[in-house]
């Protein structure tokens, strides 16, 4: 009895380990990540859905308060990927709805005073590891009612 119980536990552990290592060979379908100073303001949490190996679309929720007046951001957009399985050039475009607080402060880099929909771009490097770790450094310019604003950002997350 003890021997069969130990054999059963060993079998289940081997199945679990085999499933985890086999996962690295499957195409990732989605990603969850935090982005700092990118398309979603100073900090945003995003969900990204991959469309095969070469494209994705995303939506998220973020906030501002350092570079722009204090407020909330809903970023959205799409990207194309060029490159091998893990290291990719990412080129994308999208937008964000920005809702600024009424009072605000004048001690900011970009003094936008009204709620608006902004357009943005993405040009950067993306790493998507076999086991899910994802990382990006990108130039993310933003077009507001006041014109182009140069921005850059980094993201860290998990692709599954």
N, C-alpha and C positions, 0 to 999 in steps of 0.2 A: 504494500500500500504506500509506504513512504517513498519507495523507489519510483512508483508510477506518478506520485504527486510531484516529486522533484523533476521527473522527465517532462511532465506537463508544463511546469513553470519554466523550465529551460526552453522548451519549444515555443512558448508564448514570447519569451524574451528575444529569442532568435527571430521570430516573425516581426516583432516591433523594430528591432535593429535593422532587419532587412528592408522594411518599409521606409525607414528614415533615410537609409543610404540610397534607395531607389528614387526617392523624391528629388534628388539633385539633378536627375536627368530629365525631369518633366519641365515643360515650358511654364513659366510663372503666369498666373492669370490675373492677379491683382496685387496691389501694394498699399500699405498704410504707412504714412511717414509724417514727421514734423519738419517744417521748413522754416529757416531763420532768414529774415530779410529778403524774401523772394516775392513771388506773385501774390501772396496772401498777407501783405503787411510785414510787420516786424517778426511775428510768430504766427504760424498756422498749422493746423492738423488737416491732413488731406487723405482722400481715398482715390486711388488710381486704378482704372480697369485697362488691362493690356488687350490689344487687338492683334493677336499673333505676336511675332517677334519684332515688328517694325513700327508699331503705333500704339498710342494710348490716349485716354481722356481722363480728366480728373475733376473733382469738386472738393471743396474744403470749407473751413471756417477759420478766420484769423482775427488778429487785433493789431491796432496801431497805437502809437503814443510817443514815439521817439523821433522818427524821421518825419512823420505826418502828425496832424492833430490826433488826439485820442479818439478812437472809434472802433468799429467792427467791419470786417471784410469777408466777403464770400467769393473766393477765387474759383474760376473754372477755366478749362482750356484743353488743348490737345497737343501731342508731341509726336514727332517722327524720330525713329532711332536708326542710325547708320553705324554699322560695325559688327564685330563678332558677337558671340553669345553673352559675354560678361562686360566687356568694355565698349561703350557706345558714345557716339556724338549725338546729342539731343538737340533738335531744332523744333521749336513749338511756338504757338500763339494762343491767346485767350483773352480773358478779361476778368474783371472783379467788380463787384458792387461794393462801394465803400459808404458806410454810414458814420459820419463824424458826430461827436457830441456837440451840443450847442455852445457851451461856454468855451472850452478849449484854452489853450495857452499860445502865446506868440513865440515861445522858445522852442521852435522846431526847425528842421532843415527845410522841408517843403511845406509852405503855408497854404494848404488847400482849405477853403472855408466852407464848402458846400458838399452835400452828399452827391455822389456821381458814379457812373459806370466808367471804368477806365479800361483801356486796352493794354495788353502787355505781350512781350515776347520772351522766348527762352533760347539761349544758345550756350551750350555747355557740355561737360563731361558727365556721363552716368555710368556707374558701376552697379551691376546686379549680380550678386554672388550666387553660386549653385545652391547654397543653403538658405537663401532668402535675404541676406544683408544687402541693403541698397543705399547708395550714396551719390550725391550730385553736387557739383560746383558749377554755377552758371551766371552768365550776364543776363539780367532780366529787366530790360528797359520798360518803363511805364509811360503811356501817353494819357495825360489828363487834360482837362479843359485849359490848363495853363501851359501845355506843351509837353515835350519829352523830358522825363526825369531818368537819369542813369541810376540803375539799381543792380545789385548782385545778390546772390543767395546761395545757401547750402541746405541740403536736406539729408536726413538720416531716417531710415525706416526698415521695414520688413516686407519682402515680396513673397507671396504664397500662391 
